[in-house]
Amino acid sequence: MITDERPRLSPQFVFRWEASQDAYILLYPEGLIKLNPAAGEILKRCDGMRTADAIVADLDQAFPGQPEAIARDTQAFLVAAYNKGWLRST
């Protein structure tokens, strides 16, 4: 599990809200990735300052009621995002 890492966006990606897509997106030189709402909420918090645990805590506070699901899904997303090169640790 990635708990004490401080994830941040890799420099080749740009993360932003795209009104025309009605979604958060990741832009990269070859195209774009439209993110689902949960992925957008997680990536918004990947600022290189917060640990993965702090991101989970913040999400749990913003969306109370299912702390175990939030922790599990956030960890799974972070692992996938690291593996795809979207994130790196500071």
N, C-alpha and C positions, 0 to 999 in steps of 0.2 A: 504494500500500500504506500501511496505517496501522501505523507501526512505533514512532514516538516519542510518540504520543498516550498519555494516561493515562485510559483509559475508566472511567467510573463510571455507575451506574444513574441514569436520569433520575428526578426526584423524584416523578412521578406513578405510578411502578411500585414494587411491593413484591416482592422476590425471596425465596422461602423453600422449604424442603422441606415437602411435603404428604404425610403418611403415607397418607391415604386415596387419593391418586392414585399413590402409590409413585413419586413423581417430584418434581423441582424445578418450581416454577411461578412465573410472573410474574402478579401481581394488578394490575389497573388498574380505574378506576371503572366501566368497561363490562363487565368480565368477567375471565377468566383465560386464560393461555396455558400449556399443559402442555409442558414442555421435554424434549427427549431428553437422555440422560445426558451426551453431549458438550457440548451447549449449557449444561447445568447446571454442568459442570466449568469451562467458560470464564467464565461469569457470576460464579461464586464468586470468581474472581480479579480481577474488574473493580471494584476498590476505590478507584480514583482515585489510588492511590499507585504502582502498577506500570505501566510502559509496555507496549504491545502485545508488544514483543520480550521483556520480562520474563515476561509471561504465557505466551508460547510456550515459553520456557526452563523455566518451572516445570512446565508440562504435559509437556514432554519428559522431565523428571526423574521426574515421577509415573508416566508411562506410556511407558517407554523402548522403543525399537525401531524407530520410524518417524518420525524427526524431520522429514522433508520433508512427509509427510502431515499431521502435527500443525501445522506452520507454515502450510501451504496452507489447511487446513480452518479453523484459528483465524482467519486473516486474512479468509477468506470470511465466516465467521460475524460477525466484528466489523463488517465493512462492512454486512452485512445488518441487524445490530442498530442501527447508527447510522442507517441509512436508514429503519428502522421507528420511530425515536425512542426505543428502549429505552435507549440509551446516549448519553452526552455526554462531552466531554472536560473535564478540569479544567485 
